[in-house]
C-alpha cells in the first residue's frame, strides 16, 4: 500500500531542532538584555519606573509621595479609596529595592492575608524586570543585588527580631495593639536609621495613625493627604461616574463618606459599636493567639461551629456567618454575602455543603421575622440540622446586639480583617460600625442604619454569636380586662 502525502511519516532532523533551540535561547537572552537596558534607562526616575516597569500611569500625588519618601524617614499616607495607595507604595519600594543593594524591606499589616496580597501585587510588577535579577516567592521577593522584600504577620515579637532598612505598615489605623507594634518597629529601624511608611483609611481617632497624622509628638512624620476632588480625572483615576456610584452606595452615611473619600476622621455619636472597639477585636497573635484567616468553604474543618443567617432577597442581602467556640473565645471563621436577587434554595444548598464539610453546626440561628417557621421547615427538609428561628422584635434585637457588644468588650470575640468586592464593596469593620441606636420613650433601645447602607452583616454576626447561648422565651404581654 502506498501512503498518501498527508499520511506519510515526517522526518525528524536533529540539526534543525538544535538550531531552533539555539535560536530560542538567543531570542530569550536578547529579550532579557533589552529588559535590563530599558530598566537601567529609567533608574532614578519614579515616573518612568511607574509607567515602563509597573505599567501604572503616574499621577501628581504619586510623584509627590515619591519626593516625600526620598526626603523623610517617617511618612504617614492618607488617601481616598480607589486611588491606589497600596499599589503606589509597593511600586515605590520595588524601585528602591531594585536600584539599591542590600536593603531589607518589610511589609506588615493588621492581617496576614492582606500583607501577602500586597506582596503579590508587587510581584506582579516583577515580570517586567530581568528574570535573572529577581526571584519571587509567596511571601518574599529577592534581588540579585542582595535586597529583599518580605511579608511579616502582625506580631510584635516576630517583627522585633529583625533589622529593617524600610518598613511598610498598611492599614495602620485598623491594627489592634498598634502601640506595641510601633515600639517593635522602632527597634528594628534603630540600627539602620531606616524608613517607615504608614498608610491607612482613617477610622478610630484614638489610634496611633491619628497621632501620626495630627499629634505634635509625631511631628517627625511627613504627612501626605488629599481628598477625592483632587483625584478626579485627568488628575487621578476617579471618574465622576465612579464617585456618584460610591456616594449612592454610602447612602445617608456622611461619616463613612468623610472617612473613605475625604480621608478624614469621623464617627457618629449614636453608633452601637465604637470604632476603637471594632479595631480591638481584629484577631491577631497578640490578642487571640493566632492571626485569624477566613476558612475556605471548599476545605474540611473540625470544631464547635455556630451559624447566623440573616435572610433577604431583593432590597437587602442574605448573609451567613459562622463562628467557632475555642475554649472561652468565639472566632469568626466564615462570612458569605449572597448575590441579589437571592434564591433561598441556593442559600440552603450552600449551608448544607458547609455542614457536611465541617462536621455540622451546634446551632444555627435564623432571622425568620418575614418568612416565619416555614423557612426552618425548609432547612430541615434540605437536611440542615439544629436550625432555630429568631423573631426580630425590639427586645430580641437589643438582647442580641448587647451580647455581641459585651463579647467584644470582654475580648471574647475576634474576627479576621475581611473585605470583599462583590456583591458590593465592603469590609468587616465598616459593616460592624453601621448600626445606630436610640433610646425610645418606653425605655427600649431601637436600632437602625442610614438609608442606602446595609446592616445584614451586622445582624448575621450578632445571630451567630447569639447562637452560642440559650435563647429564653420572649415575654408575652397581654391586657387583662377588669
N, C-alpha and C positions, 0 to 999 in steps of 0.2 A: 504494500500500500504506500502511495506517495502522499506525504503530508502537505497540506496547503501551506502557503507562505504565512498565513495568520497563525497557524498552529505549530510552525516549525520552532524548535528549541532555540533560544537566544544564546549566543556565545559570550562567555564572561572573559573579559580581558583584564588581568590583574594590573597591568601597566596603566590602563585608563583609570581604573579605580584608585590606584595610588596617586595618580596625577590630580584627580578630583579632590581627594582628601587633602593633599598638599595645598591646593588652591583655596579650599575652605579654611585651612589653618592660617594661610596668609591673609585672607579676607578678614578673619576674626581678629588677627593681630593688628591689621590696619585700622579696623573699627575701634579697637581699644586705644590705639595710639591717637586716633582722631579725637576720641573722648577726652583723653588726657590733655591734648593740646587745647581743646575747647574749654575745659575746666580751668586749666592754668591761665588762660587768657582773661578769665573773669575773677581771678584771685584778688581779694580785697575790695571787690565791687559787689555790695549786697544786692543792689537792684538787678545786676546781670546774673548773679548766682540764683536769685529767686526765679527769674524768667527762664534762664537757659538750663539750669540743673533741676530746680524744683518744679518748673513749669507753672509757676504762680505769677499772676500779674501783680507787680509790686505797687501798692497804694502808698499815699503820702504817710499814713500813720505807721506803716511797717518800716519805712525808711527812717522815720523819726525814732521809732523804737530801737532800731539798729544803732543809731547815733548815741542814744542814752545808754545802751548796753556797753558800747565801747568806752564811754566816759565815766561810768559809775560802777561801784562794787555791788550795791544793793538796788533792786528795781522792783517796784510794785506796779503791775499792769492791770488796768480796769477798763475793759472794752465792752461794748454792747454784744448781745448774742449775734451769731451768724456773721461775725466779722473776721473770723479766722485766728482767734487768739492762740490756741494751742498749736495750730499748724504753723503760724508765723514764728513763734518762739522755737519750735522744733527745727524749722529750716535755718534759723539764725544760729542755733547751737551746732547743727550739722556743718555749716560753713566754718564755724570756729574749730571744730574737731578736725575737719579735713585740711585746713590751712595751717594749723598749729600743732606741733608734735607733743606727745606725752601728756595730753590733757585727760583727766579723769572726770567725766561729766555724769552726774546722777540725775535721774528722773524720779520724782516721788509725787504722790497724791493721796487723797483720802481713801481710795480703793485700789487694790492691786490690779483689778481688771482694767480700770481706766488708765492706769500708768502703763500697762502693757499696750493698750491701744495707742497711746502717744508714741511709744517706741515703734510700733507697727507703721504709724503714719510717717515717721522719719525714715524708716526702712524703705518705704515706697519711693522716696526720693533717690535712694542709693543706686537704683538701677541705671541712673544716668551718670554715675561715676565709674571710672575704670575698674573693671572686675577684680583685678589683682591688688587693688589698693583698699578694698573694703570687704569685710566678712560679716554677714548678717545672720544673727540667731534670734530666737524668740524674744529674749529679754536683754540682748546685748549686741552692740554693733562695734566691731573692732576695725581699726585702720592700720595700714602698713607703717604709718609714721609713729605708732605707739599710742595714739589717742583711743579712748574708749568711751562709748555712751552706754549706760546700763540703767535698767529699771530696778527700783527697790520698793518693797512693801512698806506700808505706813507703820513702822515700828521704830521708835527712838533708839532702842538698844541695838538694833541691826544697823541703823544709819550711823550711830556714834562710832562704830568700829572702823569706819572708812576715812580716807583723806581725799577730799574732792577739790578740784580746781573750779568747777562750775556746778551749780545745782539748780534744777528747775522744779519748783513746787507748784503743781497745777491744782486748781480749785482749792486754794489755801483757805478760803472762807468756809468751806464745808468739812474741814478736817477737825475731828474731835481731838481733844488733848493737844491743841495746836501749840501751846506754850512749851510743853515737854519736847515736842518735835523740833521746835525752833531752837531750843537750847542745844539739842543734839547736833543740829545743822551748824550752828556757830562753832562748835568744837571741830567739826570735820573741815571747815573752811579756814580755821585759825592759822594753821601752819603754812598754808599756801597763799594766804591773802586772797582767797577765791571769791567768785561772784555768786550771788543768789538772785534768781528771778522768781518772784511770787506773783501768780495770776489767779483771778477768781471773778465770778459774778458776785456782787455784793449780796449778803444775806443777813446774818445777825450782827448787830452793832457792838456786841460785847466780844467780838472775835479779834484775834491777833491781826487779821488782814485789815480790819478797820483802823487799827492803830498804825499799821504800816502806811496807810493812805492818809491819815488825818492827825495823828498824835505828834506833839512836838518832840517826845522822847525818841521818835523814829524818824527824825529829820534827815538822817543819813540815807534814807531811801529816796531815790529818784522816783517820781510818780508820773505815770502816763495814763491819761484818762480822756475820753471824749464820748459824746452822746451820738445817738443814731443819725441825727441830721447830717453830721459830718461824714457819714459813711454811705450816703446816698450816691448812686451812680451819677456821673462817672468818677467821683472822688472815692468811691468804695463799692463793695459788692451788693449793697442793698438797693432793691428796686422799690418804687412806690407801691407796686402791687404786693410785693412781699411784706412790706411794712403794714399795709392795710390788712393783709391776711393775719399777721401776728396780732394786730390790735383787735381784730374780731375774736381771735382765739382767747385773748386775755379778758375780753368782755369788760364788765364793770369791776375790774380789779386794778385800780390805779397803782397800788403798791407794787404789784408784780411788774407792771409796765415800767415803773420807775426803776426797779431793780435790774430788769433784764435788758431794757432798751436804752435807758438813760444812764445805766451803770452807777446808780446812786442807792444809798441805803434807805429802806422804807419798810414799815410794818404797821398794820392796823392794830389798834389797841384791843380790838374785840376778837382777835384770833384765838381759837381754843388751844392750839399747840404753839407756844412761842418758838421762834426760830432757834434760839440758843438751846432749847430742849431738844428740838429735832436734830440738830447737828450733833449733840452729845450722844445720840443713840445710833449713829453710823458705826457699824460693827468693825472693830479693828483688834489686833492682837492685844493692844494696851487695855481696852475696856471690856472685851468679852472673850479674850483668849484665842481668837482666830480672825484673820482678815476675811470677813464674810463675802462669799461669792454666791450668786444665784444658782440653784440647782437646775440642771438641764432636764426638760420634760422627757427627753429621749433616753436618759440613763436610769438605772435602778438604784434605789437607796433604801436604807433601813432606818427607822426611827419612830418616835411618837409624834405623829403628824396631826394637825388640826387645820380645818379649812374654813374660809369665809367667802360666801358667794353673794354679791350684790347684783341683783337682776335688773336689766333694762333691755330695750330692743331698738328704739329709734332715736329718741331725743338724747338720752344719756348712754353710757357704755356699761356693758356687762363685765364685771371684774371678778376674778377668782384669786384668792390669796391663800398661801399655805405657810403655816408656822410650825416649827418643831420645838418641842419641850426638851431641853437638855439640862438636867438637874433642876435648878430653880429658875432657869432663864428661858425666854422664848426668842427664837431666832427665825427671822423671815427667810424662807427658803425659795419661794417662788411667787411670782405675780404675773398674771395673764390678763391683759386688757383685750377684749374681743372686738373685732371689726363690727361696724354698723352696716346694714341692719342685722341684728343678732338673731340667729336661729337657735332656739333652745336645744334642739336635737344635737347641734354641733357642740354646744357648751357641755351638755351631759356626756357626750362621747369623749370629750377632752378630759373631763373629771374622771370618768370610768377608766380611761387609759392610765392616768396618773395613779389612781387607786391600785390598779393591777401591778404597775411597775414599782410602786413604793410600799407595797405591803399593806395598804389600807389606811383609812383615817379613823382616829379615835372618835372624832365628831366633826360634822360639817354644819355650820350654822348658816341658814339661808334667809335672806330678806324675802318673805312671801306676802308682804303687805298688799301688793296688787294682785298677784296670781292666786293667792290663797293656798290651802292644803294640797290642791291638785298638783302643784309643782313637786311637792315631796313624794306624792304617789308616782309621778313620772320618773323621779330619780330612783325610787325603789324598783320600778319596772325595768329601768335601764341597768340594774344590778349595782347601784351605788348604795353603800351601807352607811348607817349612822347619821343620816341627814335629819336636821331638825329645823323647823321654821321659826322665824322671829318676826313678830309684828312691830313695825317701826312706829310705835306710839311715842309720845313725848317722854314719858318716864323711862321707857326702854332705851331710847336713843341716849338719854342722859346717863343711864347706867353703863351702856357700852362705851361711850366717849370718856366717861370718868375712869373706867377700868383701864382703858388704853393709856390715858394720861398718867395714871398712877403707876402703871408698869414702867413707863418711860422715866418718870421721876425717880423711881426706885432703882433705875438701871437694871431692869429685868427684861427689857425687850429691845432687841437690836435688829438692824436690817443693813443689807449692802447698799451702797450708793448707786441705786438703779436709775437708769434713764432710758428712754425709748423714743423712737421717731414715728411709729405707727401704732394705732390708728390716728394718733395726734402726738405732737411733740410734748413730752413731759418728763418729769423726774420725781423721785420719791419725796424729796424734801419739799418741793413746791406743792405737791399734791397733799401732803400732810398738813401744810400750812394754810390750806384754802378754806377750812371750815371756820365760820364765825359763830359766836354765841351771844345771847342776850338774856337777861333775867326778866321773865314775864311778870305781869301783875299778880298772877296766882302763886308766884314763888318758884315756878318751874323754870328750867333752863331750856330755851329754844335754840335750835341750830339751823344755820342756813349757809349758803355760799353765794358769792357775787354772780350776777347774771352773766352768762357766757362762759363760765368756768364749770368744772365738773368735780363732784365730791365722791364719785363712785369708788375711787381707790381708797380714800379715807375710810369709807364705811365697810369696804371689803376687808381692810386690815383690822378695823375695830371688831368685825364679826369673827375673824379668825382668832383674835386674842380672846374674845368673849367665849369662843368655843372651848376654851381651856378651863372654864369654871362652870359650876352648876347654875342653871337658869331657874330662878324661883318663879312661881306663878305670878302673873301680873295682878295687882289688886283690882277687884271689881267693886265699883261704887254704884249704888242704886238709891233712888229716892224712896223712902218708906212712907207711905201715906199714914196720916194720923188716924 
